[in-house]
Amino acid sequence: MADATETKPSLWSSLAAMGRDKSLAAMLLLGLGAGLPYAVLTGTLNAWFTEENVDVSTIGVLSWIGLAYAFKFLWSPALHRSRLPFFSKLGARRGWMLGFQLVIMLAMGTLTLANPGSQLGLITLMALLGVVASASQDIVIDAWRIEAARDEDHLNSLSALYQLGYRVAGFLGGFLALILAARIGWSFTFALLTLMMVLAVAGVLIAPESRRSDTDEPEEGVTLGAGLPTRTRRAALGVVVLGWGWALWMLGDFMAATILSDTPPNARNFIRGYGPWIVFVTVILPAIISAALLWLEGRSTAPKVVDRSGLGRAADTLHRFILEPLMDIISRLKWAAPLVLLLILSYRFTDLVWGAFAYPFYLGTNYGAMGYTMDDVALASKFVGVIMTIAGVGLGGLALKAFGRMSCLIVGAILAAATNLLFWDLTTGASYVGGFLSFTRLDDFMALFQINERLGWLVAAIAGENLAVGFASVVFVAYLSAIVNPRYAAVQYALMASLTMLIGTLGRGALGELIEERGFAYVFILTALLGLVAVAASIAEALRTRFATKPATSDAAAGASESDANP
């Protein structure tokens, strides 16, 4: 592990090598193309809605289009070996990339001609189309990055440039978009953002096709669950797929009713009535079924039967991508699986559930919102905030080496919950934030840059939160990576990363109505308290990891022990 760290290329060396390696230049542009639709369609769009006086509760419900990023692993098997008609000459990966980029440009371009006051349904449909295409593009870009890498160093360079492109896209789609919208209007701003996607198209055109031929890959058989009767595996898979389908239908039907009905349904009642069932069928039920399959396989004496039919191969593919990674996690974690699942579901809740209401809080004037200008928000959130997020990531990386993964996991959970109170302080006059700035003389420093006292409060609160979010994000990624089995790395990480978004995204509709009823101040206290769930889960997981018996009977277990000792 030490050797790998020492030979890891820096971001600057990767940038310098772009002139000699087209794949590196392509990766930077593809990272830009991945981050731009995410920034625009799940963030900046809410600023536009706020300016057009769209209800906060409606914004919360419409933010559920971001669930496409949470569920993208479900259709990843369809993109694994197939090629897109009309673009097949570009190869499997690049053809799909270009196709999805054209859909994203269509969706974003439609925003230039739409009006939220009279065409909210059209805007939502186009945003949903763009987000689904963006999530699908992410699947293909991730596959291309792994397959195009010549070795570990090259993969590190590609990953570093992808992250750089993604962060630049967040800056363009956030900070620059708000600055432009305040001066040239939203229509021209969305038009320019759409034209920026041409850079991603250029990335596809200069990217070399991955060295792996998707059509020549050997067929993979079922590993976990192979000893079960075929009928049992397919029945289990059918239950899981039906559960996912029902959940997606219920969410889509509720969103359609919110947009099209004269009397929109109550989001809080929907979450109270269906939210627990949605979480059950999408998370808990597949975990229970996976555990049951493992138990049955351990007692099965049936010979392995391979179904070579098209239906049989399709069922096995779905089993490998949905159930088998879950079965592997449960087989390794055993009784600790519920605790790990709780930690994954709750760790990013506080910032994910609040994220959809950041612009309404910063720009709005109702429910205790702050009423800042777009220039103020652009400076505080999309300039200083981005810098502090990067600083938090760097601080988290240093802390991981100094204090270990589990200690940092607890600290990250505490910081993520506590920083919600910074925004509560803003709603009550910023006595604590203002006092901190005065005590540290940072208010005098900000005055040198023409930042007045009130704007300084916002800058300080956002800086504190983004520093905490950056720290928590990097240590959580380290934790997820540590519990992933390398054999199922891509699928397991996608599954767990998706689960981190589930509760926070589902809670936004109810939180929007709660804001309208009780105000932002109450909600910030509530989200801080809910963050204590992740704190408790992190402490319990740290204790479990510390006192768990670590068998030395396999290389995988030995590697895990080494990772725990030297994160």
Backbone torsions as a table, in degrees:
resi	resn	phi	psi	omega
1	MET	NA	-37.0	178.6
2	ALA	-65.2	-40.6	179.4
3	ASP	-62.0	-41.0	-179.5
4	ALA	-63.4	-37.3	-180.0
5	THR	-67.9	-40.2	-177.2
6	GLU	-68.2	-33.6	-176.6
7	THR	-91.8	-0.7	-179.4
8	LYS	-65.8	124.5	-177.6
9	PRO	-69.6	147.5	177.6
10	SER	-80.8	164.8	177.8
11	LEU	-62.8	-37.3	-177.8
12	TRP	-67.7	-39.7	177.5
13	SER	-67.0	-32.3	176.8
14	SER	-67.1	-41.4	177.7
15	LEU	-63.2	-41.3	-179.0
16	ALA	-65.6	-28.1	-176.9
17	ALA	-85.0	-4.7	-175.5
18	MET	-62.0	-33.1	-179.7
19	GLY	-66.9	-23.6	-178.8
20	ARG	-97.5	-13.7	-174.4
21	ASP	-135.3	108.2	-178.0
22	LYS	-63.0	-28.9	-178.2
23	SER	-65.2	-31.7	179.4
24	LEU	-70.7	-44.3	177.1
25	ALA	-63.2	-40.5	178.6
26	ALA	-62.8	-38.9	-177.9
27	MET	-64.9	-39.4	178.3
28	LEU	-61.4	-43.8	-179.2
29	LEU	-70.5	-36.4	178.7
30	LEU	-69.8	-34.9	174.2
31	GLY	-62.5	-38.9	175.7
32	LEU	-62.1	-43.8	179.7
33	GLY	-68.0	-24.8	176.8
34	ALA	-80.0	-38.5	-175.7
35	GLY	-81.2	-28.3	-174.8
36	LEU	-65.3	-50.7	178.8
37	PRO	-63.9	-33.3	177.4
38	TYR	-63.6	-45.9	-178.9
39	ALA	-64.5	-40.9	-175.0
40	VAL	-76.5	-48.9	-169.9
41	LEU	-82.9	-20.9	178.7
42	THR	-111.7	-2.0	-179.0
43	GLY	-131.1	-69.4	-175.5
44	THR	-60.4	-32.6	178.3
45	LEU	-56.3	-34.8	-179.9
46	ASN	-68.3	-31.6	175.6
47	ALA	-65.4	-40.4	177.1
48	TRP	-62.4	-46.1	178.5
49	PHE	-59.6	-40.9	-179.3
50	THR	-62.8	-43.3	178.8
51	GLU	-64.8	-29.1	-179.3
52	GLU	-91.8	10.8	174.6
53	ASN	63.7	34.1	171.5
54	VAL	-72.6	137.7	-178.0
55	ASP	-56.0	141.8	178.9
56	VAL	-60.2	-39.6	179.6
57	SER	-63.6	-37.4	178.1
58	THR	-67.1	-41.1	177.2
59	ILE	-59.3	-41.1	179.5
60	GLY	-61.4	-42.3	179.5
61	VAL	-69.4	-42.5	-178.9
62	LEU	-65.1	-24.7	178.4
63	SER	-66.6	-11.2	178.2
64	TRP	-66.0	-11.3	175.2
65	ILE	-60.2	-22.8	176.8
66	GLY	-65.0	-10.8	176.5
67	LEU	-63.0	-18.2	176.6
68	ALA	-58.4	-36.0	177.5
69	TYR	-69.4	-27.9	179.6
70	ALA	-77.7	-28.3	-175.1
71	PHE	-107.0	7.6	-172.4
72	LYS	-62.8	-25.7	-179.1
73	PHE	-64.5	-18.9	-177.5
74	LEU	-67.7	-34.5	-179.7
75	TRP	-104.3	8.0	177.9
76	SER	-61.2	-33.9	177.3
77	PRO	-60.1	-30.7	-179.3
78	ALA	-67.4	-22.2	-179.2
79	LEU	-99.2	-0.1	-170.4
80	HIS	-68.6	-48.2	-176.6
81	ARG	-119.3	-8.3	-172.5
82	SER	-82.3	162.4	175.8
83	ARG	-122.1	146.8	-178.8
84	LEU	-83.8	124.1	176.7
85	PRO	-56.2	149.9	-179.3
86	PHE	78.1	-24.4	178.9
87	PHE	-118.7	17.4	-174.3
88	SER	-65.0	-25.0	179.8
89	LYS	-66.5	-22.7	177.9
90	LEU	-76.3	-12.2	-176.2
91	GLY	100.2	169.3	-174.3
92	ALA	-63.6	-51.1	-174.6
93	ARG	-72.8	-49.6	-175.9
94	ARG	-67.2	-33.4	178.4
95	GLY	-62.7	-46.2	177.4
96	TRP	-64.5	-40.9	178.6
97	MET	-56.1	-50.1	-177.5
98	LEU	-63.4	-41.6	178.8
99	GLY	-60.8	-45.2	179.6
100	PHE	-68.4	-34.9	178.7
101	GLN	-65.3	-37.1	177.1
102	LEU	-65.1	-38.7	177.2
103	VAL	-65.4	-41.6	178.6
104	ILE	-61.8	-43.0	179.6
105	MET	-65.2	-37.1	176.0
106	LEU	-62.8	-45.5	-178.7
107	ALA	-64.8	-47.2	-179.4
108	MET	-68.6	-36.7	179.4
109	GLY	-64.8	-32.7	178.8
110	THR	-62.5	-30.1	-179.3
111	LEU	-62.7	-25.2	-178.6
112	THR	-68.2	-20.7	-175.4
113	LEU	-110.2	-1.1	-171.9
114	ALA	-100.9	160.9	179.7
115	ASN	-128.2	117.7	-178.4
116	PRO	-59.4	-26.7	-178.1
117	GLY	-67.6	-32.9	-176.0
118	SER	-123.1	-10.2	-175.1
119	GLN	-131.5	39.5	-178.8
120	LEU	-62.8	-36.0	179.0
121	GLY	-63.8	-43.6	178.6
122	LEU	-63.9	-43.9	180.0
123	ILE	-61.1	-44.3	179.9
124	THR	-63.3	-42.0	179.0
125	LEU	-61.6	-45.0	179.8
126	MET	-67.5	-38.6	177.7
127	ALA	-64.2	-41.7	177.8
128	LEU	-62.6	-43.8	178.3
129	LEU	-60.4	-43.9	-179.9
130	GLY	-65.7	-39.4	-179.4
131	VAL	-68.4	-41.4	177.6
132	VAL	-62.5	-43.4	177.8
133	ALA	-64.6	-38.7	179.0
134	SER	-65.4	-44.0	178.4
135	ALA	-63.4	-38.8	178.6
136	SER	-67.6	-39.3	176.6
137	GLN	-60.3	-38.8	178.7
138	ASP	-58.6	-40.9	179.7
139	ILE	-58.6	-47.5	-175.3
140	VAL	-71.5	-40.0	179.0
141	ILE	-63.3	-42.5	177.9
142	ASP	-60.6	-43.0	178.9
143	ALA	-63.6	-44.0	-179.5
144	TRP	-62.8	-42.2	-177.8
145	ARG	-60.6	-42.8	-179.3
146	ILE	-70.1	-41.9	-176.3
147	GLU	-76.0	-28.7	-178.2
148	ALA	-81.1	-15.5	-177.3
149	ALA	-68.4	131.7	179.3
150	ARG	-79.6	-34.0	180.0
151	ASP	-157.9	-175.0	-175.6
152	GLU	-64.6	-40.4	179.6
153	ASP	-63.4	-41.0	179.5
154	HIS	-65.6	-39.0	177.5
155	LEU	-63.9	-39.6	176.9
156	ASN	-62.2	-40.3	178.1
157	SER	-64.7	-44.6	178.3
158	LEU	-61.2	-42.2	-178.9
159	SER	-66.5	-40.0	180.0
160	ALA	-63.8	-43.1	-179.5
161	LEU	-70.8	-32.7	175.0
162	TYR	-61.9	-45.6	179.2
163	GLN	-63.4	-39.2	178.0
164	LEU	-62.6	-47.4	178.7
165	GLY	-61.1	-39.7	-179.6
166	TYR	-64.3	-41.3	-179.2
167	ARG	-71.4	-36.7	175.5
168	VAL	-62.7	-39.8	178.1
169	ALA	-62.6	-39.4	176.9
170	GLY	-62.7	-36.5	177.2
171	PHE	-67.4	-44.4	-179.0
172	LEU	-68.6	-43.7	-177.8
173	GLY	-77.5	-12.9	179.7
174	GLY	-111.2	-76.7	-176.6
175	PHE	-58.4	-55.7	-177.5
176	LEU	-63.6	-39.1	-179.7
177	ALA	-61.2	-42.4	179.8
178	LEU	-67.6	-40.2	177.7
179	ILE	-61.8	-45.9	-179.2
180	LEU	-66.6	-42.6	-177.1
181	ALA	-61.3	-34.6	179.4
182	ALA	-70.0	-16.7	-174.8
183	ARG	-113.5	-36.8	-176.5
184	ILE	-118.9	-0.9	178.8
185	GLY	90.3	163.6	-174.7
186	TRP	-72.3	-34.4	-177.0
187	SER	-61.8	-50.1	179.8
188	PHE	-67.7	-33.3	178.5
189	THR	-63.0	-47.3	178.8
190	PHE	-65.0	-32.9	177.6
191	ALA	-63.8	-43.6	179.2
192	LEU	-66.8	-40.1	178.6
193	LEU	-63.6	-37.3	177.1
194	THR	-64.5	-41.6	179.1
195	LEU	-64.1	-29.2	178.5
196	MET	-63.5	-23.9	178.1
197	MET	-66.1	-15.5	175.8
198	VAL	-60.8	-30.7	177.1
199	LEU	-62.0	-37.7	177.5
200	ALA	-67.3	-38.3	176.3
201	VAL	-60.8	-41.3	176.3
202	ALA	-60.8	-36.9	176.9
203	GLY	-60.8	-39.6	177.6
204	VAL	-64.2	-43.1	-174.3
205	LEU	-68.2	-32.6	-179.5
206	ILE	-92.6	-10.4	-177.9
207	ALA	-72.5	132.6	171.6
208	PRO	-72.3	144.0	177.4
209	GLU	-66.5	145.9	-178.6
210	SER	-59.9	149.4	-174.2
211	ARG	-71.3	-18.6	-179.3
212	ARG	-84.3	132.0	176.7
213	SER	-90.8	116.0	-175.9
214	ASP	-64.6	-32.0	-177.5
215	THR	-77.6	-17.3	-178.3
216	ASP	-98.3	-0.3	-179.5
217	GLU	-65.4	137.3	176.9
218	PRO	-67.0	147.4	176.8
219	GLU	-67.2	133.8	178.7
220	GLU	-99.9	134.8	177.9
221	GLY	-94.0	169.0	177.1
222	VAL	-68.3	136.7	177.8
223	THR	-103.5	-71.0	175.6
224	LEU	-77.3	123.7	-175.4
225	GLY	98.5	-2.4	-178.7
226	ALA	-65.1	-27.1	-179.2
227	GLY	-82.4	0.6	179.4
228	LEU	-91.1	154.1	173.4
229	PRO	-59.3	142.5	-179.0
230	THR	-55.7	-38.9	-178.5
231	ARG	-62.7	-37.8	179.7
232	THR	-66.1	-45.5	-180.0
233	ARG	-60.6	-44.3	-176.2
234	ARG	-71.0	-34.1	176.8
235	ALA	-64.5	-43.7	178.3
236	ALA	-62.6	-44.2	178.9
237	LEU	-62.6	-40.3	-179.8
238	GLY	-62.2	-40.8	178.6
239	VAL	-62.6	-44.1	-178.8
240	VAL	-64.7	-45.6	-179.0
241	VAL	-63.8	-41.7	177.7
242	LEU	-63.5	-39.1	177.9
243	GLY	-63.0	-45.4	176.7
244	TRP	-61.3	-45.0	-179.2
245	GLY	-61.1	-42.3	178.6
246	TRP	-62.6	-43.1	-179.4
247	ALA	-62.4	-44.5	179.3
248	LEU	-64.6	-39.1	178.5
249	TRP	-63.4	-44.5	-178.8
250	MET	-63.9	-43.3	178.6
251	LEU	-64.5	-44.6	180.0
252	GLY	-64.6	-40.4	179.8
253	ASP	-65.3	-39.9	179.0
254	PHE	-66.7	-41.9	178.2
255	MET	-63.1	-41.1	178.9
256	ALA	-63.2	-41.7	179.2
257	ALA	-65.8	-36.0	179.2
258	THR	-63.9	-37.7	-176.4
259	ILE	-82.5	-39.7	-168.5
260	LEU	-98.1	-24.4	-175.3
261	SER	-78.4	145.2	175.1
262	ASP	-66.7	-34.0	176.4
263	THR	-116.8	93.5	-176.0
264	PRO	-59.3	145.7	177.7
265	PRO	-68.2	161.2	-178.2
266	ASN	-84.0	118.5	-176.1
267	ALA	-64.7	-38.7	-177.7
268	ARG	-66.5	-40.0	177.4
269	ASN	-64.5	-37.4	178.6
270	PHE	-62.9	-46.5	-179.2
271	ILE	-65.2	-40.2	178.8
272	ARG	-63.8	-40.2	-176.3
273	GLY	-81.7	-40.6	-173.0
274	TYR	-112.7	-21.0	-177.6
275	GLY	-54.2	-50.4	178.6
276	PRO	-60.2	-35.6	179.3
277	TRP	-70.5	-37.2	178.3
278	ILE	-63.6	-45.4	177.2
279	VAL	-63.1	-38.6	-178.7
280	PHE	-63.3	-49.5	-174.5
281	VAL	-75.5	-23.1	-178.2
282	THR	-94.7	-20.8	-175.9
283	VAL	-124.4	-59.0	-171.1
284	ILE	-71.4	-44.8	-178.5
285	LEU	-61.1	-47.9	176.4
286	PRO	-58.7	-35.3	178.3
287	ALA	-66.8	-42.4	178.4
288	ILE	-63.9	-43.9	179.6
289	ILE	-63.0	-41.1	179.0
290	SER	-62.3	-43.1	178.2
291	ALA	-63.8	-39.7	178.8
292	ALA	-65.0	-40.6	178.6
293	LEU	-63.1	-39.5	177.4
294	LEU	-63.7	-41.6	179.4
295	TRP	-64.3	-43.3	-179.6
296	LEU	-67.0	-39.2	-178.8
297	GLU	-65.3	-35.1	179.0
298	GLY	-65.5	-18.1	-178.4
299	ARG	-113.8	3.5	-176.8
300	SER	-87.8	139.8	175.5
301	THR	-117.0	10.2	-177.6
302	ALA	-71.7	139.7	177.3
303	PRO	-69.1	151.8	179.5
304	LYS	-71.2	129.9	178.9
305	VAL	-120.9	125.7	-179.3
306	VAL	-102.7	122.3	178.2
307	ASP	-93.8	112.5	-176.5
308	ARG	-88.5	0.0	-179.6
309	SER	-70.1	163.8	178.8
310	GLY	-60.0	-41.2	178.5
311	LEU	-65.3	-40.0	-179.7
312	GLY	-65.3	-43.0	178.1
313	ARG	-64.9	-39.3	178.8
314	ALA	-63.7	-42.8	179.7
315	ALA	-64.7	-39.9	178.7
316	ASP	-66.2	-37.7	178.2
317	THR	-62.1	-46.5	178.4
318	LEU	-62.9	-38.9	178.1
319	HIS	-61.5	-44.3	-179.1
320	ARG	-64.2	-37.3	-173.8
321	PHE	-88.1	-19.3	-176.8
322	ILE	-112.7	-54.5	-173.4
323	LEU	-88.5	-40.5	-174.0
324	GLU	-62.8	-42.5	175.9
325	PRO	-61.7	-37.5	176.4
326	LEU	-66.1	-40.9	178.5
327	MET	-61.4	-38.6	179.2
328	ASP	-65.0	-44.3	179.3
329	ILE	-60.0	-46.9	-177.5
330	ILE	-66.9	-36.7	179.8
331	SER	-64.8	-28.8	179.4
332	ARG	-88.7	-40.3	-177.3
333	LEU	-82.9	-28.1	-179.7
334	LYS	54.7	-124.8	-173.7
335	TRP	-71.6	-11.6	176.9
336	ALA	-81.5	-7.1	-176.8
337	ALA	-57.3	-44.0	178.1
338	PRO	-59.7	-38.2	178.8
339	LEU	-65.2	-45.2	179.6
340	VAL	-63.7	-39.9	178.6
341	LEU	-62.8	-43.2	177.5
342	LEU	-61.2	-41.8	179.8
343	LEU	-63.5	-44.1	-179.3
344	ILE	-64.1	-42.6	-177.8
345	LEU	-69.1	-30.3	-171.1
346	SER	-102.4	-17.8	-167.1
347	TYR	-64.6	-40.8	-177.9
348	ARG	-100.5	13.9	-173.7
349	PHE	-61.3	-46.4	-170.2
350	THR	-62.6	-40.0	-179.4
351	ASP	-84.7	-29.3	-179.6
352	LEU	-73.0	-40.0	-178.3
353	VAL	-72.4	-28.5	-177.9
354	TRP	-86.3	-22.7	-172.7
355	GLY	-57.3	-37.2	-177.5
356	ALA	-67.1	-18.8	-175.6
357	PHE	-108.2	11.0	-179.8
358	ALA	-63.2	-50.5	-179.4
359	TYR	-64.4	-45.7	175.4
360	PRO	-57.3	-34.5	178.9
361	PHE	-72.6	-44.0	-178.8
362	TYR	-69.1	-45.1	-170.1
363	LEU	-96.3	-27.3	-173.1
364	GLY	-74.8	174.8	179.5
365	THR	-126.4	-2.4	-178.0
366	ASN	-102.0	158.4	172.1
367	TYR	63.4	24.4	-179.0
368	GLY	89.0	12.8	177.0
369	ALA	-67.7	165.4	-166.2
370	MET	-93.0	-24.2	176.1
371	GLY	69.1	35.7	174.9
372	TYR	-77.3	164.7	176.2
373	THR	-85.0	165.7	179.2
374	MET	-65.7	-32.7	176.2
375	ASP	-64.4	-41.4	177.4
376	ASP	-59.8	-47.2	-177.3
377	VAL	-67.5	-38.8	178.8
378	ALA	-60.7	-43.1	179.6
379	LEU	-67.1	-48.6	-173.4
380	ALA	-73.0	-47.2	-171.9
381	SER	-88.1	-45.2	-170.8
382	LYS	-98.4	-4.2	174.6
383	PHE	-114.6	-68.5	178.4
384	VAL	-62.7	-39.4	-178.9
385	GLY	-61.1	-42.7	179.3
386	VAL	-64.1	-43.5	179.4
387	ILE	-60.7	-43.0	-178.2
388	MET	-70.6	-31.4	174.8
389	THR	-62.8	-45.3	178.1
390	ILE	-62.4	-40.5	177.5
391	ALA	-62.9	-39.5	178.1
392	GLY	-63.8	-39.4	176.9
393	VAL	-61.6	-45.6	178.8
394	GLY	-63.1	-41.8	178.3
395	LEU	-63.6	-40.8	178.0
396	GLY	-62.2	-40.6	178.1
397	GLY	-62.4	-42.5	177.8
398	LEU	-65.9	-40.9	-179.1
399	ALA	-65.1	-36.3	178.6
400	LEU	-59.6	-41.9	179.9
401	LYS	-71.0	-33.5	-174.6
402	ALA	-83.6	-38.4	-170.4
403	PHE	-119.5	-11.3	179.5
404	GLY	95.8	159.3	-171.3
405	ARG	-67.8	-46.3	-172.4
406	MET	-71.5	-37.3	176.2
407	SER	-62.1	-42.8	179.4
408	CYS	-67.6	-32.4	178.4
409	LEU	-62.2	-42.5	178.7
410	ILE	-65.7	-46.9	-179.9
411	VAL	-60.6	-42.1	179.4
412	GLY	-61.6	-40.9	178.3
413	ALA	-64.6	-41.0	178.8
414	ILE	-64.1	-45.5	-178.8
415	LEU	-64.9	-42.2	-178.8
416	ALA	-62.3	-37.3	178.7
417	ALA	-75.3	-44.3	-173.9
418	ALA	-66.7	-34.1	-175.8
419	THR	-70.2	-13.1	171.1
420	ASN	-62.5	-28.3	-179.9
421	LEU	-70.8	-19.3	174.9
422	LEU	-62.7	-40.0	-179.7
423	PHE	-75.7	-31.9	172.0
424	TRP	-60.1	-39.9	179.4
425	ASP	-62.9	-36.7	178.0
426	LEU	-61.2	-39.3	-177.5
427	THR	-70.6	-16.6	-177.3
428	THR	-109.9	14.4	176.7
429	GLY	107.8	1.4	174.7
430	ALA	58.8	40.6	-180.0
431	SER	-66.2	-38.2	-179.6
432	TYR	-78.9	-46.2	179.4
433	VAL	-64.6	-45.5	178.3
434	GLY	-63.0	-40.3	177.2
435	GLY	-62.7	-39.2	177.8
436	PHE	-63.4	-45.1	-179.6
437	LEU	-63.2	-39.3	179.6
438	SER	-68.8	-42.7	-178.3
439	PHE	-64.2	-40.1	-177.7
440	THR	-87.3	-4.1	-177.8
441	ARG	65.6	17.2	177.2
442	LEU	-68.8	-24.8	177.6
443	ASP	-64.8	-36.4	176.4
444	ASP	-67.4	-38.3	178.2
445	PHE	-64.0	-43.8	179.0
446	MET	-64.0	-33.6	-179.8
447	ALA	-62.5	-27.1	177.0
448	LEU	-63.4	-24.7	-180.0
449	PHE	-104.2	21.0	178.3
450	GLN	62.5	30.0	175.9
451	ILE	-95.3	113.2	-177.2
452	ASN	-74.6	175.3	-174.0
453	GLU	-60.3	-46.0	-176.1
454	ARG	-67.1	-42.3	176.8
455	LEU	-66.3	-33.9	177.6
456	GLY	-60.5	-35.4	175.9
457	TRP	-59.5	-46.7	-178.7
458	LEU	-64.4	-43.2	179.0
459	VAL	-58.8	-44.2	-178.1
460	ALA	-66.4	-43.3	-179.0
461	ALA	-64.5	-45.4	179.8
462	ILE	-66.8	-38.8	178.5
463	ALA	-61.3	-44.0	179.4
464	GLY	-64.1	-44.4	-179.2
465	GLU	-65.7	-45.3	-177.2
466	ASN	-67.7	-33.1	174.8
467	LEU	-62.7	-43.3	179.1
468	ALA	-66.6	-42.8	-179.9
469	VAL	-64.2	-42.6	177.5
470	GLY	-60.7	-43.5	178.2
471	PHE	-62.4	-51.1	-177.8
472	ALA	-62.6	-36.6	-178.0
473	SER	-63.7	-46.0	-175.1
474	VAL	-69.9	-37.6	179.7
475	VAL	-72.9	-30.8	178.2
476	PHE	-70.6	-38.3	175.0
477	VAL	-61.3	-41.2	177.7
478	ALA	-62.2	-39.8	179.1
479	TYR	-66.0	-47.8	179.5
480	LEU	-59.9	-42.2	-178.7
481	SER	-63.3	-31.7	-177.5
482	ALA	-72.2	-27.9	-178.0
483	ILE	-97.8	3.6	178.0
484	VAL	-84.0	137.3	171.4
485	ASN	-81.6	123.0	-178.1
486	PRO	-52.5	-28.6	-179.5
487	ARG	-65.4	-31.7	-179.2
488	TYR	-116.1	27.9	-168.7
489	ALA	-54.4	-52.0	-174.0
490	ALA	-63.5	-46.1	-175.8
491	VAL	-72.2	-45.7	-178.8
492	GLN	-63.8	-41.0	179.9
493	TYR	-66.8	-40.3	177.7
494	ALA	-62.6	-41.3	178.7
495	LEU	-62.7	-47.6	-176.8
496	MET	-70.5	-38.9	176.6
497	ALA	-63.8	-35.3	177.7
498	SER	-66.9	-40.9	-179.0
499	LEU	-63.9	-29.9	179.2
500	THR	-63.2	-24.9	-177.5
501	MET	-88.5	-15.9	-165.9
502	LEU	-65.3	-57.4	-174.1
503	ILE	-66.4	-43.4	-179.6
504	GLY	-62.0	-40.7	-179.2
505	THR	-71.3	-41.8	179.4
506	LEU	-64.7	-30.8	-176.4
507	GLY	-78.1	-7.1	-173.7
508	ARG	-68.6	-38.0	-179.4
509	GLY	-60.2	-48.4	179.2
510	ALA	-66.9	-36.4	-179.3
511	LEU	-66.0	-36.0	177.9
512	GLY	-61.2	-42.9	178.0
513	GLU	-68.8	-34.6	178.4
514	LEU	-65.5	-36.7	176.5
515	ILE	-61.1	-43.4	-178.9
516	GLU	-67.2	-29.5	-178.9
517	GLU	-87.0	-41.6	-171.6
518	ARG	-114.5	-15.8	179.6
519	GLY	94.1	164.1	-177.2
520	PHE	-65.6	-37.7	-176.1
521	ALA	-57.7	-46.4	179.7
522	TYR	-62.0	-41.9	-176.3
523	VAL	-66.8	-36.4	179.5
524	PHE	-66.2	-38.0	175.8
525	ILE	-65.9	-41.9	-179.8
526	LEU	-62.0	-46.6	-178.7
527	THR	-66.3	-33.9	176.1
528	ALA	-63.8	-41.5	178.5
529	LEU	-66.9	-40.8	178.1
530	LEU	-64.3	-28.3	177.0
531	GLY	-64.2	-17.5	178.4
532	LEU	-67.4	-21.1	175.3
533	VAL	-61.5	-45.6	178.4
534	ALA	-66.1	-35.2	177.7
535	VAL	-62.7	-47.3	179.7
536	ALA	-63.5	-42.1	-180.0
537	ALA	-64.7	-38.1	179.5
538	SER	-65.6	-41.8	178.6
539	ILE	-64.0	-44.3	179.6
540	ALA	-63.1	-40.3	179.8
541	GLU	-68.6	-36.9	177.1
542	ALA	-63.8	-41.6	177.7
543	LEU	-65.2	-42.4	179.0
544	ARG	-61.3	-44.8	-178.9
545	THR	-63.7	-37.7	-176.9
546	ARG	-70.5	-40.3	-173.4
547	PHE	-100.1	-2.6	179.8
548	ALA	-66.9	145.6	174.8
549	THR	-76.2	128.0	-177.1
550	LYS	-106.9	103.1	-178.9
551	PRO	-68.4	145.0	179.1
552	ALA	-109.6	28.2	-174.9
553	THR	-91.9	-3.7	-179.8
554	SER	-142.5	155.3	178.2
555	ASP	-62.9	-36.5	-179.0
556	ALA	-63.4	-43.6	180.0
557	ALA	-66.6	-39.9	178.7
558	ALA	-63.3	-41.2	178.0
559	GLY	-63.4	-38.7	179.0
560	ALA	-65.2	-40.3	179.9
561	SER	-63.7	-41.9	178.8
562	GLU	-63.1	-38.2	179.3
563	SER	-65.7	-38.7	179.5
564	ASP	-65.6	-37.8	-178.3
565	ALA	-75.6	-31.7	-176.8
566	ASN	-132.1	71.9	-176.7
567	PRO	-69.8	NA	NA
